[in-house]
Amino acid sequence: MYKVYTIRDVFKLPPERFGDDLETAATEILQSKYEGNIDKDMGLLLAVFNVRDIGDGIILPEDPATRHDVRFDILTYVPEVGEVTIGEVSELVEFGAFVRIGPIDGLVHVSQIIGDYISYDKKSGAFISKKSGKSLKKGDVVYAKISTVSMKRSIRDSKIALTMKPSGLGKEEWIAAEAKKSREPKQKGGSERKEKEKK
């Protein structure tokens, strides 16, 4: 889930930037400080914008940089357990598929791709189901549900597990086929035939 937070902070303006536009300098300094980091409360910090209310600079002894109060907005991404998300398959490995959900990849373990037996075919570079013939390859767009989240200090160390097994998830064509099947009239069962035979 994407969220926007408003933050108050203090940034240091080095002497070599005293002649620069203050708002531009503040934005660049704050971007380098925040963007790409992970905060335990806010999640993955994506973009600093709307930098405003820049205060007058304060100089402290033995430090030539000026310190300025500032207020700004930041766009973040927080993956939440139970959230259904749409993403693109970015990589396939024998144990599952990595799916790019927003700014981060989640893993769909092979056991969580579909409800029947599926295996990785190295020749075609795809997961293929033995029973239904469904396939999953790099570049496919899928719907998946977040099942577990472990956010660490860096994206590399963070882990998100996804599932596509529940009804209504997976590739769009799987979902469409499932919906079509559910709309088809059910065939009459054997109990009605037995009643006719008795008459």
KOLGUSE-496605 format. One record per atom (N, C-alpha, C): residue in one letter; chain; residue number from 1; atom name; x, z, y. Coordinates in pm, 1 decimal. Each point is the difference from the previous one (the first is absolute). Layout:
BEGIN
  res  chain    n  atom        xx        zz        yy
    a      A  NUM    CA         X         Z         Y
...
***
This chain:
BEGIN
  res  chain    n  atom        xx        zz        yy
    m      A    1     N      83.8       0.0    -117.8
    m      A    1    CA     -83.8       0.0     117.8
    m      A    1     C      88.8       0.0     124.8
    y      A    2     N     -34.4     -85.9      93.7
    y      A    2    CA      73.6      -7.4     126.7
    y      A    2     C     -58.6     100.5      99.0
    k      A    3     N      87.5      64.5      74.4
    k      A    3    CA     -43.8      97.2     101.0
    k      A    3     C      85.5     -17.0     125.5
    v      A    4     N     -55.7      41.9     113.9
    v      A    4    CA      74.2      -0.5     125.7
    v      A    4     C       6.4     143.5      52.0
    y      A    5     N     120.1      44.5      30.7
    y      A    5    CA      21.0     133.5      56.2
    y      A    5     C      55.8     -12.9     141.5
    t      A    6     N     -33.4      97.2      85.3
    t      A    6    CA      61.8      10.7     131.8
    t      A    6     C     101.8     114.0      -5.6
    i      A    7     N     120.6     -28.5      44.5
    i      A    7    CA     110.0      96.0     -10.6
    i      A    7     C      59.4      28.6     136.8
    r      A    8     N      33.4     126.3      24.3
    r      A    8    CA      77.5      40.6     118.1
    r      A    8     C     140.1      34.2     -48.1
    d      A    9     N      99.1     -49.0      69.5
    d      A    9    CA     138.7      22.8     -42.3
    d      A    9     C      90.2      -4.3     122.8
    v      A   10     N     128.1      19.6     -22.9
    v      A   10    CA     102.9     -13.7     103.4
    v      A   10     C     102.7     -99.3     -53.6
    f      A   11     N      36.3     -98.3      80.5
    f      A   11    CA     103.4     -93.6     -43.0
    f      A   11     C     118.0       6.5      96.4
    k      A   12     N     117.7     -34.6     -52.7
    k      A   12    CA     122.6       0.5      80.2
    k      A   12     C      32.4    -142.4      43.0
    l      A   13     N      22.3     -16.6     130.5
    l      A   13    CA      38.8    -129.8      53.8
    l      A   13     C     149.7       3.8      30.3
    p      A   14     N      81.4     -80.0     -73.8
    p      A   14    CA     144.9       3.2      22.4
    p      A   14     C      36.5     -66.0     132.8
    p      A   15     N     112.4      38.2      59.2
    p      A   15    CA      38.4     -52.7     132.3
    p      A   15     C       6.8    -152.5       6.3
    e      A   16     N      39.6     -65.1    -108.9
    e      A   16    CA      10.8    -146.5       2.0
    e      A   16     C    -135.3     -69.9      14.0
    r      A   17     N    -109.8      78.3     -11.7
    r      A   17    CA    -133.0     -60.5      14.0
    r      A   17     C     -70.1      43.7     128.7
    f      A   18     N      71.8      67.2      88.9
    f      A   18    CA     -61.6      47.5     124.3
    f      A   18     C     -55.9    -114.2      84.6
    g      A   19     N      58.6    -118.9      -8.3
    g      A   19    CA     -47.0    -111.8      79.8
    g      A   19     C    -113.4     -78.6     -64.3
    d      A   20     N     -34.0      31.9    -125.8
    d      A   20    CA    -105.2     -72.9     -72.2
    d      A   20     C    -138.4      46.0      43.7
    d      A   21     N     -99.2     -83.6     -27.4
    d      A   21    CA    -139.1      40.4      20.9
    d      A   21     C     -27.4     121.5     -87.9
    l      A   22     N     -49.8     108.2      58.5
    l      A   22    CA     -14.4     127.5     -71.2
    l      A   22     C     -97.4      -9.7    -117.2
    e      A   23     N    -112.8     -69.4      18.3
    e      A   23    CA     -98.4     -11.3    -108.2
    e      A   23     C      56.1     -80.0    -118.0
    t      A   24     N      70.7    -108.2      30.4
    t      A   24    CA      60.9     -81.8    -105.0
    t      A   24     C     105.5      79.4     -76.2
    a      A   25     N      85.6      70.8      74.4
    a      A   25    CA     104.8      80.6     -62.7
    a      A   25     C     -60.9     109.7     -86.1
    a      A   26     N    -103.2      67.2      52.9
    a      A   26    CA     -66.8     107.3     -74.9
    a      A   26     C     -60.2     -53.9    -129.4
    t      A   27     N     -66.6    -115.3       7.9
    t      A   27    CA     -62.8     -59.4    -118.3
    t      A   27     C     104.8     -31.5    -105.7
    e      A   28     N     110.0     -61.0      38.5
    e      A   28    CA     104.8     -36.4     -95.9
    e      A   28     C      64.7     123.1     -62.2
    i      A   29     N      24.0     103.3      78.9
    i      A   29    CA      61.3     123.5     -51.0
    i      A   29     C     -93.9      69.8     -98.4
    l      A   30     N    -128.9       5.4      33.6
    l      A   30    CA     -97.9      64.5     -87.4
    l      A   30     C     -22.5     -80.7    -128.1
    q      A   31     N       1.9    -132.4      11.5
    q      A   31    CA     -14.5     -83.4    -119.3
    q      A   31     C     112.9      24.0     -98.2
    s      A   32     N     123.5       6.7      51.8
    s      A   32    CA     114.3      22.1     -89.0
    s      A   32     C      -2.7     140.1     -61.2
    k      A   33     N     -60.5      94.5      69.2
    k      A   33    CA      -7.8     137.1     -50.9
    k      A   33     C    -107.5      16.8    -107.0
    y      A   34     N    -117.0     -64.9      18.7
    y      A   34    CA    -115.4      26.1     -85.6
    y      A   34     C     -27.8    -106.3    -106.0
    e      A   35     N       5.7    -127.5      36.9
    e      A   35    CA     -49.9    -104.9     -88.6
    e      A   35     C      79.1      -8.5    -130.7
    g      A   36     N     -74.5     -12.3    -110.4
    g      A   36    CA      60.8     -11.4    -132.6
    g      A   36     C      24.3     132.6     -69.3
    n      A   37     N     -22.8     111.1      69.9
    n      A   37    CA      18.1     131.2     -60.2
    n      A   37     C    -130.6      47.5     -63.7
    i      A   38     N      11.9     103.2     -82.9
    i      A   38    CA    -117.7      59.4     -62.1
    i      A   38     C     -12.5     143.7      47.9
    d      A   39     N    -117.6      35.4      49.4
    d      A   39    CA     -30.7     135.7      44.1
    d      A   39     C     -94.9      61.3    -102.4
    k      A   40     N      24.8     124.1     -40.4
    k      A   40    CA     -80.7      61.0    -105.9
    k      A   40     C    -147.0      14.2      37.9
    d      A   41     N     -29.3       8.2     129.1
    d      A   41    CA    -138.9      13.1      43.3
    d      A   41     C     -63.5    -133.3      39.4
    m      A   42     N      77.0     -87.5      65.3
    m      A   42    CA     -55.6    -125.4      51.1
    m      A   42     C      18.4    -118.0     -93.7
    g      A   43     N      92.4       8.7     -95.1
    g      A   43    CA      23.4    -110.3     -91.7
    g      A   43     C     110.7     -91.6      49.0
    l      A   44     N      -9.9    -128.6     -36.1
    l      A   44    CA      99.8     -98.9      37.9
    l      A   44     C     -22.4     -42.6     144.7
    l      A   45     N     102.9      16.6      83.8
    l      A   45    CA     -10.4     -29.8     142.7
    l      A   45     C      33.6    -147.1      22.1
    l      A   46     N     -97.8     -76.9      47.4
    l      A   46    CA      14.8    -144.7       5.1
    l      A   46     C      37.4     -55.0     136.5
    a      A   47     N     -73.1      39.3     104.9
    a      A   47    CA      21.9     -64.6     129.7
    a      A   47     C     -30.4      94.1     115.4
    v      A   48     N      95.4      10.0      93.0
    v      A   48    CA     -17.8      74.9     124.7
    v      A   48     C     -55.2     -96.1     105.4
    f      A   49     N    -103.8      42.2      72.3
    f      A   49    CA     -55.9     -84.3     105.3
    f      A   49     C     -66.3      87.1     106.5
    n      A   50     N     -40.8     -63.8     108.2
    n      A   50    CA     -70.2      68.4     109.6
    n      A   50     C      79.7     119.7      52.9
    v      A   51     N     127.1     -21.6      30.5
    v      A   51    CA      85.0     106.6      54.7
    v      A   51     C     -42.4      26.1     144.1
    r      A   52     N     -25.3     127.4      35.4
    r      A   52    CA     -54.6      32.7     131.0
    r      A   52     C      38.1     142.2      40.6
    d      A   53     N     -39.7      34.8     121.8
    d      A   53    CA      23.0     135.6      53.9
    d      A   53     C     146.9      42.2     -13.1
    i      A   54     N      89.8     -90.0      39.9
    i      A   54    CA     143.7      31.5      -6.9
    i      A   54     C      36.2      90.9     116.8
    g      A   55     N      53.4     116.6     -33.0
    g      A   55    CA      31.9      98.8     103.1
    g      A   55     C     133.0     -28.3      69.3
    d      A   56     N      23.1      71.2     109.4
    d      A   56    CA     128.4     -10.5      69.7
    d      A   56     C     111.1      52.0     -90.4
    g      A   57     N     116.6     -59.0      12.5
    g      A   57    CA     111.8      37.6     -85.7
    g      A   57     C      60.2     134.5      37.6
    i      A   58     N      44.5      72.5    -103.3
    i      A   58    CA      70.0     127.4      19.0
    i      A   58     C     140.0     -15.9     -58.5
    i      A   59     N      99.7      45.7      75.0
    i      A   59    CA     137.8      -6.4     -48.1
    i      A   59     C      46.0     140.9     -35.3
    l      A   60     N      54.9      14.0    -120.0
    l      A   60    CA      52.1     128.7     -44.4
    l      A   60     C     152.0       0.1      14.2
    p      A   61     N      60.1     117.7      16.9
    p      A   61    CA     146.9       6.7      14.4
    p      A   61     C      71.0     -63.7    -119.5
    e      A   62     N     108.8     -70.0      28.4
    e      A   62    CA      86.5     -62.3    -100.4
    e      A   62     C     -68.3    -111.4     -79.0
    d      A   63     N    -112.7     -53.8      50.3
    d      A   63    CA     -65.6    -113.5     -65.8
    d      A   63     C     -47.2     -96.1     108.4
    p      A   64     N      58.5    -118.1       8.6
    p      A   64    CA     -36.1     -91.9     108.1
    p      A   64     C    -135.8     -67.8     -18.9
    a      A   65     N     -56.5       5.9    -119.0
    a      A   65    CA    -130.7     -63.2     -23.7
    a      A   65     C    -109.9      78.3      70.0
    t      A   66     N    -105.9     -71.1      39.2
    t      A   66    CA    -116.5      67.8      56.4
    t      A   66     C    -105.4      18.3    -108.9
    r      A   67     N     -72.5     109.1       8.9
    r      A   67    CA    -105.9      29.2     -96.8
    r      A   67     C    -135.1     -16.9      70.5
    h      A   68     N     -89.9     -71.9     -66.7
    h      A   68    CA    -130.5     -30.8      59.6
    h      A   68     C    -113.1      38.9     -94.5
    d      A   69     N    -100.9      69.9      54.2
    d      A   69    CA    -123.9      19.2     -75.0
    d      A   69     C     -69.0    -135.4     -11.3
    v      A   70     N     -71.7     -21.1    -110.5
    v      A   70    CA     -67.6    -128.2     -20.3
    v      A   70     C    -119.4      19.3     -93.3
    r      A   71     N     -95.6     -88.3      14.3
    r      A   71    CA    -113.9      -2.5     -92.3
    r      A   71     C     -13.9    -143.7     -50.1
    f      A   72     N     -30.1     -14.9    -129.7
    f      A   72    CA     -12.9    -134.3     -57.1
    f      A   72     C     -88.2       4.7    -124.5
    d      A   73     N     -41.3    -117.5     -46.0
    d      A   73    CA     -79.6     -11.9    -121.9
    d      A   73     C      86.8     -56.0    -110.3
    i      A   74     N     -34.8      36.2    -123.5
    i      A   74    CA      74.4     -51.4    -115.0
    i      A   74     C     -97.5     -35.1    -111.0
    l      A   75     N      18.6    -118.4     -57.9
    l      A   75    CA     -80.9     -45.9    -112.6
    l      A   75     C      67.6      45.5    -128.6
    t      A   76     N     -78.8      61.9     -89.8
    t      A   76    CA      55.3      50.6    -125.2
    t      A   76     C     -81.6     -50.7    -118.6
    y      A   77     N      59.1      11.1    -118.0
    y      A   77    CA     -70.6     -34.5    -123.2
    y      A   77     C      11.2     117.2     -95.0
    v      A   78     N    -116.9      48.8     -46.0
    v      A   78    CA      -4.3     112.3     -92.4
    v      A   78     C     -78.6     -42.3    -123.7
    p      A   79     N      66.0     -24.4    -113.8
    p      A   79    CA     -74.0     -32.9    -121.7
    p      A   79     C     -72.3     123.7     -51.9
    e      A   80     N    -128.3     -13.6     -30.2
    e      A   80    CA     -79.9     115.3     -43.3
    e      A   80     C     -52.6     -22.4    -141.3
    v      A   81     N      10.4     103.1     -84.0
    v      A   81    CA     -47.6      -8.2    -138.1
    v      A   81     C    -149.4     -31.9      -0.5
    g      A   82     N     -39.3     -97.5     -81.6
    g      A   82    CA    -139.7     -41.0      -9.8
    g      A   82     C     -34.8    -116.1      90.9
    e      A   83     N      89.3     -34.0      91.9
    e      A   83    CA     -24.2    -110.4      93.4
    e      A   83     C      13.4    -133.7     -73.0
    v      A   84     N     -97.3     -89.6      21.8
    v      A   84    CA       8.2    -135.7     -55.0
    v      A   84     C      64.4     -88.0     105.7
    t      A   85     N     100.9     -74.8     -42.2
    t      A   85    CA      76.7     -80.2      93.5
    t      A   85     C      17.9    -141.2     -54.0
    i      A   86     N      27.7     -92.6      87.4
    i      A   86    CA      27.1    -137.9     -40.3
    i      A   86     C     146.8     -29.4      25.3
    g      A   87     N      63.6     -71.6     -92.7
    g      A   87    CA     141.6     -28.4      15.9
    g      A   87     C      41.1    -122.8     -78.9
    e      A   88     N     124.9     -38.2      18.2
    e      A   88    CA      54.9    -117.3     -68.5
    e      A   88     C     105.8      43.2     -99.7
    v      A   89     N      -4.9     -56.9    -119.3
    v      A   89    CA     100.4      30.6    -101.9
    v      A   89     C     135.1     -51.5      49.4
    s      A   90     N      94.3      91.8      19.5
    s      A   90    CA     130.4     -37.1      56.4
    s      A   90     C     107.5     -17.5    -106.1
    e      A   91     N     -19.9      63.2    -116.1
    e      A   91    CA     101.1      -9.6    -106.5
    e      A   91     C     -63.1      41.1    -132.0
    l      A   92     N      42.4     -67.3    -108.0
    l      A   92    CA     -43.3      36.8    -134.1
    l      A   92     C     120.2      46.1     -80.4
    v      A   93     N     -17.1     109.1     -72.7
    v      A   93    CA     102.0      49.5     -91.6
    v      A   93     C     -70.8      31.0    -131.2
    e      A   94     N      73.7      21.7    -107.1
    e      A   94    CA     -63.5      17.5    -130.5
    e      A   94     C     -94.1     118.9      -4.2
    f      A   95     N      26.0     103.1      81.1
    f      A   95    CA     -83.4     119.3      -5.2
    f      A   95     C    -114.7      -0.6     101.7
    g      A   96     N     -12.0    -106.8      80.4
    g      A   96    CA    -111.6      -4.6      93.6
    g      A   96     C      19.0     -97.8     114.2
    a      A   97     N     -86.6      14.0      98.9
    a      A   97    CA       1.6     -90.4     116.2
    a      A   97     C      10.5      81.0     127.2
    f      A   98     N      89.4     -43.1      90.4
    f      A   98    CA       8.6      61.7     131.7
    f      A   98     C     -92.7     -75.5      94.1
    v      A   99     N     -80.9      74.0      73.6
    v      A   99    CA     -97.4     -59.0      91.0
    v      A   99     C      28.8      47.4     141.3
    r      A  100     N      12.7     -94.3      93.4
    r      A  100    CA      25.9      33.4     139.8
    r      A  100     C    -131.0      39.0      65.4
    i      A  101     N     -14.3     128.9      31.8
    i      A  101    CA    -120.0      49.7      68.3
    i      A  101     C      42.5      42.4     140.2
    g      A  102     N     -32.2     -81.0      96.9
    g      A  102    CA      44.7      29.1     136.2
    g      A  102     C     151.0      -5.7       7.1
    p      A  103     N      65.2     105.7      48.2
    p      A  103    CA     144.5      -3.1      19.7
    p      A  103     C      82.2      50.8    -117.6
    i      A  104     N     -63.9      26.7    -114.0
    i      A  104    CA      69.9      63.8    -111.3
    i      A  104     C     -49.7     -58.2    -131.6
    d      A  105     N      83.3       8.0    -104.9
    d      A  105    CA     -38.3     -48.3    -132.6
    d      A  105     C     -49.8     115.4     -86.0
    g      A  106     N    -103.5     -27.8     -78.2
    g      A  106    CA     -47.7      94.0    -101.0
    g      A  106     C      17.8     -63.6    -136.6
    l      A  107     N       5.1      81.0    -104.8
    l      A  107    CA      19.0     -50.5    -136.1
    l      A  107     C    -128.1      13.2     -80.2
    v      A  108     N     -41.4    -112.7     -60.3
    v      A  108    CA    -107.9       1.1     -98.1
    v      A  108     C      68.3      -5.2    -136.4
    h      A  109     N      -0.6     112.7     -72.0
    h      A  109    CA      61.1       2.1    -132.6
    h      A  109     C     -74.7     -96.3     -90.5
    v      A  110     N      69.7     -56.0     -98.8
    v      A  110    CA     -61.2     -98.8     -90.2
    v      A  110     C    -128.4      54.3     -63.5
    s      A  111     N      -5.3     129.8     -24.2
    s      A  111    CA    -119.1      60.6     -61.9
    s      A  111     C    -117.4       9.4      97.2
    q      A  112     N      25.3     -24.7     130.1
    q      A  112    CA    -104.5      13.4     101.3
    q      A  112     C     -42.1    -134.1      60.2
    i      A  113     N      46.3    -112.1     -58.9
    i      A  113    CA     -34.5    -131.2      55.8
    i      A  113     C    -142.4     -39.3     -36.9
    i      A  114     N     -31.5      -0.1    -130.8
    i      A  114    CA    -137.0     -29.6     -45.1
    i      A  114     C     -32.7      88.0    -119.3
    g      A  115     N    -124.3      -9.0     -45.3
    g      A  115    CA     -46.1      86.6    -108.4
    g      A  115     C      40.0     -44.1    -139.0
    d      A  116     N      46.7    -123.9     -20.6
    d      A  116    CA      41.3     -41.8    -133.7
    d      A  116     C     151.9     -22.8      -4.6
    y      A  117     N      48.6     -36.8    -117.7
    y      A  117    CA     145.4     -11.4     -20.3
    y      A  117     C      56.9    -113.7      84.2
    i      A  118     N     107.4      29.5      71.9
    i      A  118    CA      64.1     -99.0      85.6
    i      A  118     C     150.3      11.1     -17.7
    s      A  119     N      69.1    -114.2       3.4
    s      A  119    CA     145.5       3.3     -16.9
    s      A  119     C      65.1     -95.0      99.6
    y      A  120     N     128.3      23.6      22.6
    y      A  120    CA      75.4     -81.0      95.7
    y      A  120     C      59.3    -121.7     -70.3
    d      A  121     N     -30.8    -117.9      50.4
    d      A  121    CA      52.3    -125.0     -53.8
    d      A  121     C     113.8     -46.5      91.6
    k      A  122     N     123.7       9.8     -47.9
    k      A  122    CA     116.3     -34.9      82.6
    k      A  122     C       1.9    -147.6      37.5
    k      A  123     N     -45.2     -87.0     -90.4
    k      A  123    CA       2.8    -144.3      25.9
    k      A  123     C     -86.9     -37.6     119.6
    s      A  124     N    -121.3      52.6       2.6
    s      A  124    CA     -91.4     -33.8     110.1
    s      A  124     C      15.2      95.2     118.0
    g      A  125     N      71.8     110.8     -21.7
    g      A  125    CA      17.2      98.7     107.2
    g      A  125     C    -130.9      64.8      38.3
    a      A  126     N     -81.3      33.8    -101.3
    a      A  126    CA    -132.4      56.7      27.7
    a      A  126     C     -39.0      98.2    -109.8
    f      A  127     N     -89.4      91.4      34.0
    f      A  127    CA     -64.6      83.6     -99.9
    f      A  127     C    -121.4     -76.9     -50.3
    i      A  128     N     -17.0      -6.3    -132.1
    i      A  128    CA    -111.6     -73.8     -57.6
    i      A  128     C     -71.3      89.4    -100.3
    s      A  129     N    -134.0       2.2      10.7
    s      A  129    CA     -82.3      78.4     -90.8
    s      A  129     C     -25.4     -79.8    -127.9
    k      A  130     N      15.2      64.9    -114.6
    k      A  130    CA     -22.0     -66.0    -128.6
    k      A  130     C    -148.1     -31.1     -22.1
    k      A  131     N     -86.0      92.5      38.3
    k      A  131    CA    -143.1     -12.4     -30.4
    k      A  131     C     -73.8     -87.7     100.1
    s      A  132     N      13.1      30.6     128.5
    s      A  132    CA     -78.7     -70.1     102.1
    s      A  132     C      71.4    -119.9      60.8
    g      A  133     N     132.7      -8.5     -18.0
    g      A  133    CA      75.7    -109.5      58.7
    g      A  133     C      29.2      17.7     148.0
    k      A  134     N     -33.8     115.6      55.5
    k      A  134    CA      28.6      26.4     141.1
    k      A  134     C     151.1       3.0      21.7
    s      A  135     N      42.3     -48.2     116.3
    s      A  135    CA     143.3      -0.6      29.8
    s      A  135     C      25.4      58.1     138.3
    l      A  136     N     119.2      53.1      17.9
    l      A  136    CA      41.5      57.6     127.4
    l      A  136     C     141.8     -45.9      28.2
    k      A  137     N      19.9     -62.6     116.6
    k      A  137    CA     132.9     -50.1      34.6
    k      A  137     C      35.7      37.9     143.1
    k      A  138     N     126.1     -22.0      34.8
    k      A  138    CA      48.6      27.2     135.3
    k      A  138     C     -78.4     -84.3     100.2
    g      A  139     N     -40.4      62.6     110.0
    g      A  139    CA     -76.2     -69.6     103.9
    g      A  139     C    -149.5      17.5     -12.0
    d      A  140     N     -48.0      50.8    -114.5
    d      A  140    CA    -143.6      22.9     -16.1
    d      A  140     C     -46.5     111.5      94.0
    v      A  141     N    -118.5     -18.7      56.1
    v      A  141    CA     -60.3     103.3      84.8
    v      A  141     C     -92.9      83.0     -87.4
    v      A  142     N      14.9     132.4       8.2
    v      A  142    CA     -76.6      89.0     -87.7
    v      A  142     C     -59.1     117.9      78.2
    y      A  143     N    -105.8      56.2     -57.5
    y      A  143    CA     -56.4     125.0      48.4
    y      A  143     C      44.7     109.1     -96.3
    a      A  144     N      50.5     109.2      54.1
    a      A  144    CA      49.6     109.3     -83.2
    a      A  144     C     -35.3     133.4      64.2
    k      A  145     N      -7.7     102.2     -84.4
    k      A  145    CA     -28.9     134.9      49.4
    k      A  145     C     125.5      85.5     -10.3
    i      A  146     N      27.9      75.9     105.2
    i      A  146    CA     116.8      88.7       0.8
    i      A  146     C     -30.2     120.3     -88.5
    s      A  147     N      85.4      22.8    -101.2
    s      A  147    CA     -23.8     111.3     -91.9
    s      A  147     C      90.9     119.5      25.5
    t      A  148     N     124.9     -23.3      39.5
    t      A  148    CA      88.7     110.8      37.1
    t      A  148     C      91.4     -42.9     114.4
    v      A  149     N      38.6      97.3      81.4
    v      A  149    CA      87.4     -26.8     115.0
    v      A  149     C     109.2     106.1       4.0
    s      A  150     N     124.5     -44.0      13.6
    s      A  150    CA     113.1      90.4      18.5
    s      A  150     C      85.0     -55.1     113.7
    m      A  151     N     -25.8      48.3     122.3
    m      A  151    CA      73.0     -47.3     117.3
    m      A  151     C     122.7      87.6      23.5
    k      A  152     N     116.2     -62.1       4.8
    k      A  152    CA     125.8      70.5      25.6
    k      A  152     C      48.8     -34.6     140.7
    r      A  153     N     125.4      29.0      29.4
    r      A  153    CA      54.7     -25.6     133.9
    r      A  153     C      21.2    -147.7      27.3
    s      A  154     N      17.2     -79.7    -106.1
    s      A  154    CA      21.8    -143.3      19.4
    s      A  154     C     -98.2     -79.2     -86.1
    i      A  155     N     -22.2    -126.8      38.9
    i      A  155    CA     -89.0     -86.5     -76.5
    i      A  155     C      55.7     -21.7    -140.0
    r      A  156     N     130.7     -13.8     -10.3
    r      A  156    CA      64.0     -25.9    -128.8
    r      A  156     C     -29.6     109.6    -100.7
    d      A  157     N      -4.3     124.7      45.2
    d      A  157    CA     -22.9     113.8     -90.1
    d      A  157     C    -147.6      33.1     -18.7
    s      A  158     N     -87.6     -61.4      78.2
    s      A  158    CA    -143.4      27.5     -10.0
    s      A  158     C     -60.6     -81.9    -113.2
    k      A  159     N    -101.9      58.0     -64.9
    k      A  159    CA     -62.4     -68.6    -112.3
    k      A  159     C    -152.7       5.5      12.4
    i      A  160     N     -62.3    -116.3     -23.1
    i      A  160    CA    -145.4      -9.8       1.3
    i      A  160     C     -42.4     -66.8    -129.9
    a      A  161     N     -88.0      66.2     -74.8
    a      A  161    CA     -51.9     -57.5    -123.8
    a      A  161     C    -140.0     -54.2      25.8
    l      A  162     N     -25.9    -119.6     -53.3
    l      A  162    CA    -128.6     -66.9      17.5
    l      A  162     C     -64.6     -26.9    -134.8
    t      A  163     N    -131.3     -19.8       1.4
    t      A  163    CA     -71.1     -42.7    -120.1
    t      A  163     C     -94.4    -113.6      35.1
    m      A  164     N     -15.5     -93.1     -95.6
    m      A  164    CA     -95.5    -109.3      16.7
    m      A  164     C    -100.1      -1.4    -116.2
    k      A  165     N       1.6     104.1     -84.6
    k      A  165    CA     -85.7       3.3    -118.5
    k      A  165     C    -149.2      19.2      30.4
    p      A  166     N     -36.4      83.7      97.3
    p      A  166    CA    -143.8      22.0      22.5
    p      A  166     C     -73.3    -128.3      39.1
    s      A  167     N    -128.9      -0.8     -26.3
    s      A  167    CA     -84.1    -114.7      34.9
    s      A  167     C       5.4     -26.8     150.4
    g      A  168     N       4.9    -128.6      36.7
    g      A  168    CA       2.8     -37.8     140.6
    g      A  168     C     139.2      -9.8      58.4
    l      A  169     N     103.9      16.0     -83.7
    l      A  169    CA     138.0      -9.9      46.9
    l      A  169     C      71.6    -113.9     -72.2
    g      A  170     N     118.4     -35.3      48.9
    g      A  170    CA      78.0    -107.9     -58.2
    g      A  170     C      -3.5    -123.1      88.5
    k      A  171     N      25.0    -115.9     -61.1
    k      A  171    CA      -3.4    -126.3      74.2
    k      A  171     C    -144.5     -34.4      36.4
    e      A  172     N     -16.3     -74.0     110.2
    e      A  172    CA    -134.6     -36.2      44.9
    e      A  172     C     -75.8     -76.6    -106.9
    e      A  173     N      68.4     -87.1     -72.8
    e      A  173    CA     -69.0     -78.4    -103.5
    e      A  173     C     -47.3      88.9    -114.7
    w      A  174     N      75.0     107.7     -31.1
    w      A  174    CA     -44.8      94.1    -102.8
    w      A  174     C    -127.4      70.8      45.4
    i      A  175     N      -0.3      41.5     126.6
    i      A  175    CA    -114.6      72.6      55.2
    i      A  175     C    -123.1     -90.9       3.1
    a      A  176     N      19.9    -126.6      40.9
    a      A  176    CA    -111.0     -95.4       6.1
    a      A  176     C     -56.3     -26.7    -139.1
    a      A  177     N      87.4     -16.1     -98.9
    a      A  177    CA     -44.9     -24.5    -137.6
    a      A  177     C     -76.6     119.7     -54.2
    e      A  178     N      48.1     119.0      32.4
    e      A  178    CA     -66.4     123.0     -43.9
    e      A  178     C    -138.8      12.4      62.6
    a      A  179     N     -10.4     -34.3     129.1
    a      A  179    CA    -129.5       6.2      69.1
    a      A  179     C     -97.9    -102.5     -57.7
    k      A  180     N      50.6    -119.5     -30.2
    k      A  180    CA     -84.3    -106.1     -57.2
    k      A  180     C     -52.0      41.4    -137.1
    k      A  181     N      86.8      60.7     -79.6
    k      A  181    CA     -38.3      44.5    -133.8
    k      A  181     C    -107.6     107.8       6.3
    s      A  182     N      11.3      87.7      97.7
    s      A  182    CA     -98.5     108.5      11.6
    s      A  182     C    -137.1     -50.4      45.7
    r      A  183     N      -2.9    -119.2      66.5
    r      A  183    CA    -126.5     -57.3      46.5
    r      A  183     C     -70.4     -83.7    -106.8
    e      A  184     N      74.1     -38.5    -105.9
    e      A  184    CA     -59.0     -82.2    -104.5
    e      A  184     C    -102.7      80.3     -78.3
    p      A  185     N    -113.6     -65.2     -37.9
    p      A  185    CA    -101.6      72.2     -77.0
    p      A  185     C      54.7      38.0    -137.2
    k      A  186     N     -34.4     120.2     -42.6
    k      A  186    CA      48.8      47.5    -129.1
    k      A  186     C     -79.6     -66.2    -111.7
    q      A  187     N      68.6     -33.9    -110.8
    q      A  187    CA     -66.5     -60.9    -113.4
    q      A  187     C     -86.2     103.2     -69.5
    k      A  188     N    -111.6     -45.5     -53.9
    k      A  188    CA     -90.2      91.7     -69.4
    k      A  188     C      66.5      53.3    -125.1
    g      A  189     N     -19.4     126.1     -24.8
    g      A  189    CA      65.2      65.8    -113.0
    g      A  189     C     -72.5     -23.0    -131.6
    g      A  190     N      59.6      50.7    -107.2
    g      A  190    CA     -53.7     -17.9    -134.9
    g      A  190     C    -127.8      76.1     -24.7
    s      A  191     N     -29.1     105.6      76.6
    s      A  191    CA    -120.0      80.1     -22.6
    s      A  191     C    -126.1     -81.0      22.1
    e      A  192     N       1.6     -91.3      98.7
    e      A  192    CA    -116.7     -83.2      26.5
    e      A  192     C     -23.0     -99.4    -112.9
    r      A  193     N     108.2     -52.2     -57.1
    r      A  193    CA     -12.2     -94.4    -110.7
    r      A  193     C     -60.6      67.9    -121.8
    k      A  194     N      38.4     125.2     -22.2
    k      A  194    CA     -52.5      75.2    -114.4
    k      A  194     C    -150.3      21.7      14.9
    e      A  195     N     -44.8      25.9     123.9
    e      A  195    CA    -142.6      20.6      22.5
    e      A  195     C     -79.0    -126.1     -31.1
    k      A  196     N      55.8    -117.2      39.3
    k      A  196    CA     -67.3    -126.7     -26.5
    k      A  196     C      -9.2     -28.3    -150.2
    e      A  197     N     107.2      36.9     -71.5
    e      A  197    CA       0.3     -22.7    -145.1
    e      A  197     C    -106.4      83.0     -70.2
    k      A  198     N     -25.1     122.2      50.1
    k      A  198    CA    -101.6      87.0     -60.7
    k      A  198     C    -138.1     -56.6      15.8
    k      A  199     N     -29.1     -69.1     113.9
    k      A  199    CA    -130.9     -56.8      24.4
    k      A  199     C     -22.3    -114.0     -96.4
***
